Amino acid sequence: MRSLPMVNYGKADESELKMMMNAECAVCLCEFEEGEVLRLLPACSHLFHKDCVDMWLFSHTTCPLCRLSLLRQKRDTDDVSQEHPAGASDQRRQDSTSVAAAEV
């Protein structure tokens, strides 16, 4: 969770947010207020109150709005940015299977 970006909401952001999406948190359904800290999920660009989405992410691995997996995004990024020794792909395949089973 710490690696997910945070932004401070301000009135200047309001018109841009309303054009992109509703200017409210999909977890608590409250409108964003000036000065509140929001968390951005980079994979889907959805914004939430930091505390709301952090509570959600303690027990889920998906975006609360579109259900896009946040684990896949991290795993895809890790796979591209790191070289793995021979045989590591077998371990990743096993890890992927266990993650998929946990999500079902």
Z-matrix of the N, CA and C atoms (Angstrom, degrees):
N
C 1 1.450
C 2 1.523 1 111.41
N 3 1.314 2 116.92 1 -35.03
C 4 1.467 3 119.64 2 -176.98
C 5 1.520 4 112.27 3 -62.58
N 6 1.324 5 117.17 4 -25.36
C 7 1.462 6 119.72 5 -178.33
C 8 1.526 7 112.63 6 -80.71
N 9 1.329 8 118.16 7 -11.75
C 10 1.464 9 120.80 8 178.71
C 11 1.522 10 109.49 9 -76.92
N 12 1.328 11 118.01 10 134.11
C 13 1.472 12 120.89 11 -176.06
C 14 1.524 13 113.38 12 -67.42
N 15 1.346 14 115.11 13 149.56
C 16 1.463 15 122.41 14 175.23
C 17 1.518 16 108.16 15 -119.56
N 18 1.324 17 116.16 16 150.14
C 19 1.461 18 121.97 17 176.56
C 20 1.518 19 108.67 18 -136.21
N 21 1.328 20 116.46 19 152.57
C 22 1.462 21 121.36 20 173.42
C 23 1.514 22 107.91 21 -95.20
N 24 1.317 23 116.68 22 128.82
C 25 1.455 24 121.72 23 -178.52
C 26 1.517 25 109.65 24 -81.79
N 27 1.320 26 116.18 25 134.74
C 28 1.459 27 121.40 26 177.15
C 29 1.510 28 110.18 27 -138.01
N 30 1.303 29 117.08 28 163.62
C 31 1.461 30 122.13 29 -178.61
C 32 1.527 31 111.46 30 -58.36
N 33 1.320 32 118.17 31 -32.63
C 34 1.464 33 120.92 32 179.35
C 35 1.525 34 110.87 33 -63.45
N 36 1.335 35 117.14 34 -27.30
C 37 1.459 36 121.87 35 -179.10
C 38 1.527 37 112.31 36 -81.36
N 39 1.323 38 117.53 37 -17.52
C 40 1.460 39 121.67 38 -169.92
C 41 1.527 40 113.24 39 -60.38
N 42 1.320 41 118.72 40 -48.05
C 43 1.463 42 119.67 41 -177.68
C 44 1.525 43 111.19 42 -65.87
N 45 1.321 44 117.06 43 -38.46
C 46 1.467 45 120.69 44 178.12
C 47 1.524 46 110.66 45 -64.80
N 48 1.334 47 116.93 46 -43.24
C 49 1.460 48 120.82 47 179.18
C 50 1.518 49 111.53 48 -64.12
N 51 1.328 50 117.15 49 -41.97
C 52 1.458 51 119.95 50 -178.89
C 53 1.519 52 111.13 51 -64.16
N 54 1.331 53 117.47 52 -32.61
C 55 1.457 54 119.85 53 177.14
C 56 1.527 55 110.49 54 -71.68
N 57 1.329 56 117.80 55 -36.14
C 58 1.463 57 121.80 56 -178.27
C 59 1.523 58 111.75 57 -79.10
N 60 1.314 59 116.99 58 -39.65
C 61 1.464 60 122.04 59 -172.33
C 62 1.512 61 108.74 60 -167.95
N 63 1.306 62 116.65 61 178.34
C 64 1.457 63 119.77 62 174.39
C 65 1.518 64 109.10 63 -66.02
N 66 1.315 65 116.51 64 143.71
C 67 1.462 66 121.01 65 179.90
C 68 1.523 67 109.66 66 -90.19
N 69 1.335 68 115.19 67 48.86
C 70 1.458 69 119.97 68 177.73
C 71 1.521 70 109.56 69 -140.77
N 72 1.302 71 114.66 70 157.65
C 73 1.458 72 122.29 71 178.68
C 74 1.530 73 108.38 72 -79.42
N 75 1.320 74 117.18 73 125.68
C 76 1.462 75 121.08 74 -179.18
C 77 1.530 76 112.38 75 -73.57
N 78 1.324 77 117.62 76 -11.58
C 79 1.462 78 120.35 77 178.85
C 80 1.526 79 110.35 78 -84.47
N 81 1.340 80 117.53 79 -52.68
C 82 1.469 81 120.74 80 -177.02
C 83 1.530 82 112.87 81 -99.52
N 84 1.334 83 117.00 82 -11.17
C 85 1.468 84 124.36 83 179.58
C 86 1.525 85 113.84 84 66.37
N 87 1.334 86 117.39 85 19.37
C 88 1.468 87 121.43 86 175.87
C 89 1.528 88 109.20 87 -95.98
N 90 1.334 89 115.76 88 145.39
C 91 1.458 90 120.12 89 177.26
C 92 1.525 91 109.87 90 -68.01
N 93 1.334 92 115.33 91 148.84
C 94 1.454 93 120.15 92 175.53
C 95 1.521 94 108.67 93 -70.35
N 96 1.322 95 116.02 94 137.92
C 97 1.460 96 122.68 95 179.51
C 98 1.526 97 109.25 96 -113.66
N 99 1.311 98 115.52 97 152.86
C 100 1.459 99 121.10 98 179.72
C 101 1.526 100 110.47 99 -56.30
N 102 1.335 101 115.96 100 133.75
C 103 1.458 102 122.12 101 177.73
C 104 1.520 103 114.57 102 90.50
N 105 1.338 104 118.58 103 -10.44
C 106 1.460 105 120.16 104 -179.94
C 107 1.529 106 110.23 105 -72.73
N 108 1.327 107 114.94 106 148.72
C 109 1.462 108 121.04 107 177.69
C 110 1.527 109 107.80 108 -91.89
N 111 1.331 110 115.34 109 124.98
C 112 1.459 111 121.78 110 179.91
C 113 1.518 112 109.31 111 -113.91
N 114 1.326 113 115.55 112 153.62
C 115 1.461 114 120.20 113 175.39
C 116 1.526 115 107.84 114 -112.89
N 117 1.336 116 115.34 115 133.09
C 118 1.457 117 122.91 116 179.16
C 119 1.522 118 109.35 117 -101.32
N 120 1.325 119 116.81 118 128.55
C 121 1.460 120 120.89 119 173.87
C 122 1.529 121 107.28 120 -93.67
N 123 1.332 122 117.67 121 106.51
C 124 1.467 123 121.42 122 -171.47
C 125 1.524 124 114.63 123 -60.07
N 126 1.311 125 118.23 124 -33.01
C 127 1.466 126 120.90 125 -176.10
C 128 1.525 127 112.45 126 -63.21
N 129 1.337 128 117.02 127 -34.20
C 130 1.466 129 120.48 128 -176.41
C 131 1.524 130 112.46 129 -123.68
N 132 1.320 131 117.76 130 -5.66
C 133 1.472 132 124.61 131 179.35
C 134 1.523 133 113.58 132 64.76
N 135 1.328 134 117.70 133 24.11
C 136 1.457 135 119.86 134 176.28
C 137 1.526 136 109.68 135 -85.59
N 138 1.330 137 115.70 136 143.23
C 139 1.467 138 123.16 137 179.97
C 140 1.517 139 110.27 138 -111.59
N 141 1.328 140 115.56 139 144.22
C 142 1.460 141 122.38 140 178.81
C 143 1.518 142 108.18 141 -144.91
N 144 1.343 143 116.95 142 159.92
C 145 1.459 144 119.01 143 168.10
C 146 1.525 145 106.62 144 -58.54
N 147 1.321 146 116.97 145 137.78
C 148 1.464 147 121.54 146 -178.00
C 149 1.525 148 111.24 147 -55.10
N 150 1.333 149 117.16 148 -49.69
C 151 1.465 150 120.18 149 -177.39
C 152 1.528 151 112.01 150 -64.46
N 153 1.330 152 117.12 151 -37.21
C 154 1.469 153 120.96 152 -179.50
C 155 1.525 154 111.40 153 -65.06
N 156 1.330 155 116.47 154 -50.43
C 157 1.461 156 119.17 155 -176.38
C 158 1.525 157 111.13 156 -73.45
N 159 1.328 158 118.02 157 -31.50
C 160 1.466 159 119.62 158 176.62
C 161 1.527 160 110.27 159 -62.76
N 162 1.333 161 117.36 160 -41.55
C 163 1.461 162 120.93 161 178.11
C 164 1.536 163 109.62 162 -63.05
N 165 1.326 164 117.00 163 -42.31
C 166 1.466 165 121.80 164 177.42
C 167 1.532 166 110.40 165 -60.33
N 168 1.329 167 116.75 166 -44.92
C 169 1.462 168 121.23 167 -174.72
C 170 1.531 169 113.39 168 -72.12
N 171 1.334 170 117.94 169 -14.78
C 172 1.462 171 119.61 170 174.65
C 173 1.525 172 110.82 171 -65.90
N 174 1.338 173 117.43 172 -27.53
C 175 1.460 174 119.64 173 -177.69
C 176 1.528 175 114.18 174 -122.51
N 177 1.336 176 117.97 175 1.19
C 178 1.464 177 122.05 176 179.69
C 179 1.527 178 109.65 177 -135.60
N 180 1.311 179 116.15 178 157.40
C 181 1.467 180 120.74 179 177.86
C 182 1.523 181 111.26 180 -118.90
N 183 1.325 182 116.03 181 23.49
C 184 1.462 183 121.42 182 -177.67
C 185 1.522 184 110.80 183 -129.24
N 186 1.321 185 115.67 184 162.59
C 187 1.462 186 121.09 185 172.27
C 188 1.526 187 107.78 186 -66.16
N 189 1.337 188 118.87 187 133.86
C 190 1.463 189 120.06 188 -179.86
C 191 1.527 190 113.78 189 -66.32
N 192 1.320 191 117.49 190 -19.69
C 193 1.461 192 120.17 191 -176.94
C 194 1.532 193 112.28 192 -93.48
N 195 1.320 194 117.70 193 -53.70
C 196 1.472 195 120.39 194 -174.97
C 197 1.530 196 113.06 195 -105.05
N 198 1.331 197 117.70 196 -6.74
C 199 1.468 198 124.59 197 178.98
C 200 1.529 199 114.08 198 65.58
N 201 1.324 200 117.57 199 19.42
C 202 1.456 201 121.07 200 175.11
C 203 1.527 202 108.55 201 -65.50
N 204 1.316 203 117.16 202 133.44
C 205 1.457 204 121.13 203 -178.74
C 206 1.521 205 110.80 204 -69.56
N 207 1.305 206 116.20 205 128.23
C 208 1.457 207 121.20 206 176.28
C 209 1.523 208 110.96 207 -84.43
N 210 1.318 209 117.82 208 -21.41
C 211 1.462 210 121.42 209 177.38
C 212 1.514 211 110.97 210 -69.49
N 213 1.311 212 118.00 211 -41.35
C 214 1.459 213 120.78 212 179.34
C 215 1.513 214 110.31 213 -60.99
N 216 1.322 215 116.72 214 -41.77
C 217 1.460 216 120.49 215 179.71
C 218 1.518 217 109.62 216 -59.84
N 219 1.319 218 117.76 217 -47.28
C 220 1.456 219 121.14 218 -179.51
C 221 1.523 220 110.16 219 -65.35
N 222 1.321 221 118.11 220 -45.04
C 223 1.462 222 121.84 221 -179.02
C 224 1.524 223 109.84 222 -62.60
N 225 1.340 224 118.65 223 -44.18
C 226 1.461 225 121.27 224 178.66
C 227 1.522 226 110.46 225 -59.96
N 228 1.320 227 117.44 226 -42.90
C 229 1.458 228 121.90 227 179.42
C 230 1.522 229 110.37 228 -64.75
N 231 1.331 230 117.03 229 -43.40
C 232 1.459 231 121.00 230 179.66
C 233 1.523 232 111.00 231 -63.64
N 234 1.335 233 117.57 232 -42.40
C 235 1.457 234 121.26 233 -178.31
C 236 1.519 235 111.31 234 -63.09
N 237 1.314 236 117.84 235 -38.35
C 238 1.458 237 121.59 236 -178.20
C 239 1.517 238 110.93 237 -74.61
N 240 1.319 239 117.92 238 -37.43
C 241 1.456 240 120.92 239 -171.79
C 242 1.528 241 114.29 240 -87.95
N 243 1.341 242 118.43 241 -10.18
C 244 1.454 243 120.05 242 -177.32
C 245 1.521 244 110.15 243 -124.15
N 246 1.326 245 115.13 244 145.48
C 247 1.457 246 119.46 245 172.24
C 248 1.515 247 107.19 246 -92.44
N 249 1.338 248 116.11 247 138.57
C 250 1.457 249 120.79 248 -179.77
C 251 1.521 250 108.90 249 -114.07
N 252 1.322 251 117.17 250 138.64
C 253 1.461 252 119.78 251 177.92
C 254 1.530 253 110.74 252 -66.74
N 255 1.333 254 115.94 253 164.20
C 256 1.466 255 120.82 254 178.54
C 257 1.518 256 109.46 255 -55.74
N 258 1.324 257 116.18 256 137.73
C 259 1.459 258 121.02 257 -179.03
C 260 1.510 259 113.05 258 93.61
N 261 1.314 260 118.01 259 -17.97
C 262 1.466 261 120.47 260 -179.45
C 263 1.516 262 111.04 261 -68.62
N 264 1.332 263 117.72 262 -28.38
C 265 1.465 264 119.72 263 -179.66
C 266 1.519 265 110.66 264 -63.98
N 267 1.343 266 117.81 265 -33.00
C 268 1.457 267 120.25 266 176.65
C 269 1.517 268 110.76 267 -64.07
N 270 1.331 269 117.03 268 -40.80
C 271 1.464 270 120.92 269 178.45
C 272 1.521 271 110.67 270 -65.20
N 273 1.351 272 117.43 271 -42.04
C 274 1.468 273 120.74 272 178.69
C 275 1.521 274 110.01 273 -62.07
N 276 1.334 275 116.86 274 -40.03
C 277 1.457 276 120.50 275 179.98
C 278 1.527 277 109.32 276 -62.28
N 279 1.342 278 118.14 277 -41.82
C 280 1.459 279 121.42 278 177.79
C 281 1.518 280 110.25 279 -64.86
N 282 1.339 281 117.90 280 -42.48
C 283 1.462 282 121.81 281 178.53
C 284 1.519 283 110.53 282 -61.37
N 285 1.318 284 117.88 283 -42.46
C 286 1.458 285 122.09 284 -179.40
C 287 1.515 286 110.74 285 -62.30
N 288 1.324 287 116.63 286 -39.75
C 289 1.453 288 120.49 287 179.85
C 290 1.517 289 110.48 288 -64.06
N 291 1.323 290 117.82 289 -43.25
C 292 1.458 291 119.76 290 -178.76
C 293 1.522 292 111.47 291 -69.27
N 294 1.329 293 118.30 292 -34.66
C 295 1.463 294 121.14 293 177.26
C 296 1.513 295 109.84 294 -66.59
N 297 1.339 296 117.27 295 -44.23
C 298 1.461 297 120.85 296 -179.71
C 299 1.522 298 110.23 297 -61.51
N 300 1.321 299 117.54 298 -39.87
C 301 1.458 300 120.36 299 179.51
C 302 1.518 301 110.94 300 -66.36
N 303 1.328 302 117.21 301 -35.94
C 304 1.461 303 120.63 302 -179.59
C 305 1.518 304 111.30 303 -69.74
N 306 1.333 305 117.80 304 -30.37
C 307 1.457 306 121.15 305 -178.24
C 308 1.519 307 112.13 306 -76.55
N 309 1.316 308 117.92 307 -24.47
C 310 1.463 309 121.59 308 -178.18
C 311 1.456 310 108.17 309 -76.31
